Amino acid sequence: MNALLGESLDPLCANAILCLKGVQVNYGGIQAVKGLDLVVKAGECVSLIGSNGAGKTTTLKAITSLLPLHGGEIFFDGRNTQDLKTWDLVSLGMAMVPEGRGVFTRMSVLENLKMGAYLNTNAKEVCADLEEILELFPKLKSRLHFLAGYLSGGEQQMLAMGRALMARPKLLLLDEPSMGLSPIMVDLIFTVIEDLSKSGMSVLLVEQNAARALGLAQRAYVMESGQVSVEGQAQALLHNPQVREAYLGH
């Protein structure tokens, strides 16, 4: 039976919507994540930065039950996720925008968005949510009946984010949302993430653009070789000499 965080006095997980304790994950025969502790508190935006191969995406896959744990525990909204499948986590309020967007290329924009709301049986709510998404990403409005595969990379990123938001998540996971996008589109995507965070949504942002990620988040973790090397307030990490030299180019 899943343990509730409310039954635990562990201070690490207090007030956390997401809590990783000593998480270990093997990937391709290699220990990719080595005893990771990470917390996202309710209403908080947290960034996870690091170089390629540091274990960031593997961590997200473990959080979403796409990869099994080889040690440690993960709690989401008070529940140990050990026995939960990915679809269980979606029903509990977790949504992820994967690296590479993962849109359904042979389905229309509208069909993709509705897929995000497949658990919601209230048609009025789905329609209202759809209108909100189209206000958030007005460019999608003129593309509603286009096949998603014909969209630009930036439009597909908007669609992937809109689809995740249609699930009404308590926690939004974002894996490299700025990858491959033009500077103008990067600005738009980060503006939307900032607005979502200010609205009270809990966000875990994995991002190689360290300056933008740290500028957006309240707290941040720096991951190297499967472990956290530095953590703290995001603004403090922006001025940390170790972080500046390794990830900010100065």
N, C-alpha and C positions, 0 to 999 in steps of 0.2 A: 504494500500500500504506500502511496506517495506521501512523503513527509511534508508537512507544511512549515514554512519558515517561521510562522507564528509560534510553533512548538520549540523553536531553537533559540538559544540565547547567543548564538554566534554573532559578534558585533560586525563582522565583515558583511553579512547579508542584511543588516538592519535597514529598513526602508528601501530595499532594493527591488526593482522589478525584474532585474536579471543579475544573477550572482554565480560566478564561476569560482570553484574552490579546488585548487590543486589539479586542474584539468590536464590530462595527458591524452594525446591522440597520435596514433600511428597512421602513416599514409605512405603507401608504396613500399612497405617494409622499413620505413625510417620513422623514428620518433620525431614528428613534426612539431608537436606542442608538448612542452616539458614543465608540468606543474604550474599552470597558469592560474593566477587569481585576478579576477576582473569583476567590477561592479558597475551597473548602471542604475542609478536611483530614479524613482518615479519623476517624470517631467524633466529629466536631465539629458543633455546631449554630450556624449562621450566619443572621442576620436581614438582610433587604434591605428597608429602609423608604423611604418617600417619598410625596409627594402623588400624587393622580390625574394620570395623563398623564406621569409621570416616566419611564416605560419599564420598569417592574418586570415586568409580565405579558409584555411583548414579550421581555424577557430570558429568562423561563422558556420561552416558545415557541421561542426560538432554541436553548436548551439541549436541549430535547426534539425538535429537528429538525422542529418544526411550521412554522417560518419559516426561510428560508435566510439565511446570513451574507452581508454585503456587504463584509466585511473581518474580519481577525483569525482566531483559532483557538479551538476548544473541545476540551478533553481530558476524558474520563471514564474513570476507573479505568485510566489509562495509555494510552488509545487516543484518537487524533484522530478526532472524530466527523464529520468533513466528509462522508464517503461513507456514513454510517450513517443508516438510517431510524428513525422513532420506535419501531417494533416491535423493531428490533435493540437499541435502548437498553434496552427493557424486558427483553429476554432477557439482557442484560449486567448487570442489577440496578438500573435506574433506574425509579422510579415517581413519578407526579405526582397530587396531588389538585387538580383545577382549580378556578378561581374559578367559583362557581355550582354546584359539586358534580358535575354531569355524570353523575348516576346514570341507569340505564336504567329509565325510569318505568313501562314496560309489562311489566317483568320483576319477579319477586319479589325480596325481600331476599336469599334464599338463592341465587337465580340470579345476582344481582349479585355476591355474594361469590365464587361459584365462577368467575365471569368473570375475577376477579383472579388466579386460579390456573390459567388455561387453558394455561400453558406447563409446568405441573408434571404429569407423567404418573404420579406415585407417589400412589395413592389414599389410602394410610395417612397420608402427609405432609399431604395436602390436608385430611383429616378432623381431624388434630391441629391444623393451623393454624386451621381453622374454630372449633374449640373455644377456642383462645386468643383469637381475635377476639371471640367471644361473651362471654368472661370480661372482656375489655377494655371492651366495650360491651354490658353485660347487657340493656339495653333492646331491642336488636335481636333477642334470643332469642325474645321474645314476638311479634315481628313477622316472623319468618322467611318466612311464606307470604303476607304482605301484598305487594301491588304497591308498588314503591318510590315511585310517584307519589302515593300516599296518605299517605306519611310527612310529619311536620313538617320544617321546615327543619333543625332540630338533629339529628333522626334521619337525615335525608339526609346531613348532614355526617359523622355517625358511619359511615354506610354507605360513603360515598366514601372515608373514611380506611381502613375495614376492607377494602374491595376492594383498595386500593393495597397494604396490608400483606400480603394474601394472595399477592402476587407475590414475597414475601421479598426486598424491595429492600435493596441496599447503600446507596442514597441515596434519601431521600424528599424530594420537592419539594412544598411546600404554598403555594397561592396564595389569600391572604385567607381563611383557615379560620374566622375569627370573624365574617365579614361577615353581617349580618342576624340574628344569633343573640341570644337572651336572655342577660343577665349570668350566670345559672346555667349555661347551656350553654357560654358562653365559658370559664368556669372549668373545666368538664369537659374541653373540647377542649384547653386549654392544659396541664392536668394530664397528659393522655395524651401530648401532644407532649414534655413534660418527662420523663416516664417513658421514652419511646422514646429520647430523647437520652441519658439516664443509662444505658440498656441498651447503649449503644455505637453506635446507628444514626446515620449521617450525615444531617443535616437542613439543607435550605435553606428558610427561612421567609420568604415575602413577606407583609407584614402592615401594615395602616394603623394598627392599635392599637400605636403606637410604644412606649408604656410597657411593655406586656405582652411585646412582641417583644424589647425590649432586656433586660428582666428575665429572659428565658428563655435567650437565646443567650450563647455565649462571645464571639463577635465579631460585628460588624455593619458594614453599608455603608449610607450615606445617598445616595439617588439623586435628582438634580434635572436635569430637561431632558435625560435620556438619558446623564448622566454621574455619576460618583461625586464628591460634594462633600466628604464626610467618611467616614473609615473608622477602625476601631480596636476595642479591647476594648469589649464592649457596656456594661459597667458604667461605663467612662469616658465613653462617649457619653451615658449617662443624666445625667451631670453637666456635659456640654458646653453652655455658654450658647447657642450657635448652634442646637444640636439641641433644647434645652429650649424655646426661644422659638418655633421653627418647628413642632415636632411634639408637644410635651408641654404646650403652653398656658401656660407660665410660665418 
